[in-house]
């Protein structure tokens, strides 16, 4: 740590205190000129980045997930608490699984899995945008997969 007065690099910490969340206030004394000064240390966060389909990287933003889910659930019997639960679950999973970067595909699949269990119409809406359905055949294929799962779960 350079002394702000004499620009020498030798200082000692006289006092340390927590000031704000994740910020430490330190009183320092320069060993060369003897003057005291205060420094604040903050943990450097490296925000999680999302790798989009085109290869670009953007900061992780739970509000983007909320927007997509709310559009998919428009006029559907999905409560705000259920939406919040999906967002919390996906966010927790992403931060637990990835350190610096997460593929957007991973996030989309987690949201799809959650919506599939809550509301199948909302799931198909979300999947149609997320998976870039090109025509009605893409919808039919996804619906056949859903119907197949419903049949299998009813047989159990």
N, C-alpha and C positions, 0 to 999 in steps of 0.2 A: 504494500500500500504506500503510495507516494504521499508525502506531507504536502498539503496544499500551500504551505507558506515557504518552505525552503527547498521543496522538490526532492528531498532525500527519501530513500526507500525503507529505512528502518524505523518501525513504529512498534509500540506495544499496546495491547488492549488493556484499558483501565477498568472498564465496566461494560457489561453486556446485558441487554434487556429485550424481551419480546415487545414489539410495539404494535404492529397490526398483524393480521393473519399472514403467516409465513414471512414476516419481515423482522429482522433482528437489528436493533439499534446498538451501535458500539461506540463508546468513547475511547479515543486513541490518543496516545502521546508520542510525539516525535522524539526519537532518541538522540537526534542531532541538535535541534533547536529548542526542544522542551515544550513547545506549544501543543495545545490539545485541540482536537477537532472531532466531529461526529460523523460516522458513516452509517449507512443503512444497507443491509444485505438482504436480498430477496432471492428466493429460489427461482432459477430460470426454468420456465416451463417450455417444453418443446411440444407445441400443439399437434394433435393427431391430424394427419392429412388423409383425405379420401382420394383414391386414384380413380378417376372417371374412365368411362369406356374409351374416350379418345386419348387417354394417357395423361391428361392434365391433372394437376393436383390442387385441391381446394381444402381449406380448413374444415374439419368435421363440424357440423352444425345440426343440432337436434331439431331446430326449427324447420329445417328443410324436410326432415323426416315427418314432422307434424303436418306440414302443408300437404305432402303427398298422401298421408293417411286420411286427413280430413277431406280431401277431394274425393278419395275413393269411398269414403263413408258418408258422403253427402246424401241426406234423406234416407239413411239406413238406420236400423235400431242398434247403433253402436254408441255407447255412452262416452262422454269426455274422460271419465275415469279409465275406461278400457283403452282409449287412445293413449292416454298418459302412461298406462301400464306397458303398452307395447313399446313406446318410446324409451321408457326407463329400462326395460328388459334388453332392448337392442343396444342402447348406449352402454349399459353395464357389460354386456357380452363383448362389444367391440373393444372397450378399454381393457378388459380382462384378457382378451385374445391377442390384440395387436399392440405394438409399442409405438411405432412412428407413423405407419401407413396402413390403410385398410382399403381393399378394393370395393368400389361401389356395388359390385355384384354381390359381395358378402352381405352388405347392409340390406340390399333389395331382397335377397333370399330370406333373410331373417324376418323382415316385415311381411313378406308373402306367407311364410309359415305361420306367423301369428294371426294374420287376417284370415287365412284359410280355416282356422279353428273357430274364429269369432263370427265371421259373416262371409259366406261364399260369394255373394254379389260384390261386396267390397274387395274381396280378394281378386276376382276377375278384373274389376276396374283397375286396381293397382297393377296387376300383372300385365294388363294390356298396354299400359304406359311404360312400365319398367322393362318389360321384355320386348317392347317395340313391335306389337302385333301389326302385321302388314295388311291382313285381310280377314274375312270371316272364317276362313279355314283355321287360322291360328286360334281363334276363339273356340271353334268346335273341338279342336285337339285338346285344349286345356279343359273344356267342359267334360270331355270323355274321360280324362284323367280323374277329374273330380267325381264323376259318377262311378267310376271304378272303385275309388276309395270308399265312397258311401256304401256301395254294395258289400265290400269286404268288411267294413265295420259293422254292418247290420247282420252279417252271417255269424260274427263272433259272439 
